[in-house]
Amino acid sequence: MLMTKDTSTLSESVERLQNICVDRATGGCDDSEYQVLRNELRDDPRANQLLPRFIQTSRTVSQFWQFIKHKFATYAERRTFIWNEFKPLLESLENGARTPSDESVSEILPELSSDYVHEIWQRALERRTSNLDGAITLARTLLECVCKHILDDLDIEYDAAADLPKLYRLTSEQLNLAPSQHTEDIFRRILGGCTSVVEGLGALRNRISDAHGQGIKNYRPSARHAELAVNLAGTMAMFLVSTWVNLKQTPET
């Protein structure tokens, strides 16, 4: 289902559903709008993953009533529980799930003249709170694409099947960002840290994203993992593209 509602309108739907639950939990009547709102929010990836568990399992407001009346005896307890359960979703929508660096990354990526790279970044931002596994996978994909675009522009050959760390090392060498290319200890340490970040993103994606199947011992990412992966990938992508742009603008001597 396509997301047709803007974030503010979606927030209104969440608040309406929350109010319906509070009303029913404190002596109100059934509301047919419950099912409409529930289906709408479950179909929207921005809302589905943070939707309260009791909404996911209660298909009708009558089923919700059977759940809440046995869970808490007093109206006050029911109201507090419902508000707390909806809080993560409402805060996510109110904050727009964006960080200060998002706009900076969005502004520099068009320098690559690639709609695909821009699309990957936007999808990563959208899934940062709605599809945690997918967001981590897209974080790595973003960096892989940026590295390949820069290498293509510089006419540098690379193995199309190379993993992210290899692509990054090759790209960093072409952009004079490899730690071994610098003598100042502080720059070597910072650039070495960048290499570690990229390697960590690759390992995180292999361990807990949706890129590979899992066995009995499986790991599920939390929202903070997805946010960290996307934010780090965006920052590193911005650093690479900015350096590449500066290199192209610097006259040869």
Stockholm file with secondary structure:
# STOCKHOLM 1.0

chainA/1-253         MLMTKDTSTLSESVERLQNICVDRATGGCDDSEYQVLRNELRDDPRANQLLPRFIQTSRTVSQFWQFIKHKFATYAERRTFIWNEFKPLLESLENGARTPSDESVSEILPELSSDYVHEIWQRALERRTSNLDGAITLARTLLECVCKHILDDLDIEYDAAADLPKLYRLTSEQLNLAPSQHTEDIFRRILGGCTSVVEGLGALRNRISDAHGQGIKNYRPSARHAELAVNLAGTMAMFLVSTWVNLKQTPET
#=GR chainA/1-253 SS CCCCSCHHHHHHHHHHHHHHHHHHHTTCCCCTHHHHHHHHHHHCHHHHTTSCHHHHHCSSHHHHHHHHHHHCSSHHHHHHHHHHHHHHHHHHHHHTTCCHHHHHHHHHGGGGCCHHHHHHHHHHHHHTTTCHHHHHHHHHHHHHHHHHHHHHHTTCCCCTTCCHHHHHHHHHHHTTCSGGGCCSHHHHHHHHHHHHHHHHHHHHHHHHSSSSCCCSSCCCCCHHHHHHHHHHHHHHHHHHHHHHHHHHHSCCC
#=GC SS_cons         CCCCSCHHHHHHHHHHHHHHHHHHHTTCCCCTHHHHHHHHHHHCHHHHTTSCHHHHHCSSHHHHHHHHHHHCSSHHHHHHHHHHHHHHHHHHHHHTTCCHHHHHHHHHGGGGCCHHHHHHHHHHHHHTTTCHHHHHHHHHHHHHHHHHHHHHHTTCCCCTTCCHHHHHHHHHHHTTCSGGGCCSHHHHHHHHHHHHHHHHHHHHHHHHSSSSCCCSSCCCCCHHHHHHHHHHHHHHHHHHHHHHHHHHHSCCC
//
